Amino acid sequence: MHLANEFRFRSYGVTIGIESNRDDVLSKAVAVVRKSLLDRLEIVENQQVDHYFGITLDDAGIFTLYQNGERNTEGESERNFFKFFGSIIRLTVAEYAESRVFVHAGVVGWKGQAIVLPARSFQGKTTLVAELVRNGAAYYSDEYAIFDENGMVHSFPRMLAMRGIEDEYIQTDVSVDSLGGAAGTAPIPVGMVLITEFHEGALWQPQALSDGEGVMEMIPHTIPIRFNPEFSLKVLKRIVNRAIIAKSPRNDAKEFSKILLNFFDNTLV
Amino acid sequence: MKNSQFPVARKNGLVVQEMPDEVLVYDLDTNKAHCLNQTAAMVWKSCDGNNTVSDIANLFEAQMGENVNEDFVWLAIDQLNENNLLEQEMKSNFEGQSRREVIKKIGLATMIGIPVIASLVAPPNALATASCACVTPGACPVQTGCPNLNNCNPAGICAPN
């Protein structure tokens, strides 16, 4: 497939090409890419790319997404289509990034160290990150902890995608400023990795995990684990070597954020 | 329980990370990650093709200062077999006892931790570990952590309407 309009870029070392049969659709796709990746990209022209995406809009108003030549999905809703596309672009970069390991996690900085909260979607990551920010933590990310080869975590401070404003499923973009907080910029070492899930009435009972147990808990959230297991495990090992790895259920984010920061102060500062 | 077989630890197709008291092994063929605790790791490392199960039990005693019997080593071998971490499968030698019975017996007889291998399969694709975004329901079954694996709701999320 070759479509007339094209945009090629590199982000975190991953080269991606986007094609469309229409100028306006390509412009929209480029805007979505820039927003999804916080504009952390550079345009590459006349260069082979590792990943190709094609987007067509037909006369019936159907958007179709092709990924590396194969049809991925199609639909009428422009909003849902581009939301999905933005998510796929981020995941592609997250999976194939050079010299970085993306872990699906919320991250805040506290007194120069990171608190990393790996979790699946719908486990209350963003809610907890928002409460930690309201309590003075620096915002690093509500989606990805981005680790370099030394295990330092880099910020990915996109707008917080909060649920529960419109309804329990729809995400609403919330700026860190509106929470009274600020985004962290400098890479920081990890002080604590906390494996936690919301459970009504749960008590904070942190259990310290061994290094091996910690890595095993992080693997399901490590995006490039299948593509680059050697590098991923090397980086995860560096993280658990340095950080406390704890596991506990948690109660309401508002109350729990204070408990967590107190625990961190008493244990790690 | 005498056995003259010489177990050999598998080397190919594995990524191995040594931790202070554990060994992490990632199987590139199956995309399974294994965490061998200290005693399971010691048995695995001793499977060099020159040691019998009996030899490994003796090595253990020399290294850990604890007397362990062959059942202890077999318990590790059994799990190494199960997780395809030996070059060739070794027939289990528990003489009719279940693993649970052997663990109970060993647990009472030794002060050191029994061999344990914890395993998990890495997520089948990146989409499964993140997002929940969809355009059609077809995107949902692979996104295993989402509220609904069959429905793409009007907001474009794998969740109930």
Interface residues (C-beta under 8 A of the other chain):
Chain A: F63 L65 T73 E74 G75 S77 R79 N80 F81 K83 F84 G86 S87 I88 L91 T92 A94 E95 H104 R120 S121 F122 Q123 E143 D167 Y169 I170 S210 D211 G212 E213 V215 M216 I219 P220 H221 T222 I223 P224 I225 R226 P229 E230 L233 K234 K237 V240
Chain B: V15 Q17 M19 P20 D21 E22 V23 L24 Y26 L28 N31 A33 C35 L36 N37 A118 L120 A122 P123 P124 N125 A126 L127 T129 A130 S131 C132 A133 C134 V135 T136 G138 A139 Q143 G145 C146 P147 C152 N153 P154 A155 G156 I157 A159 P160
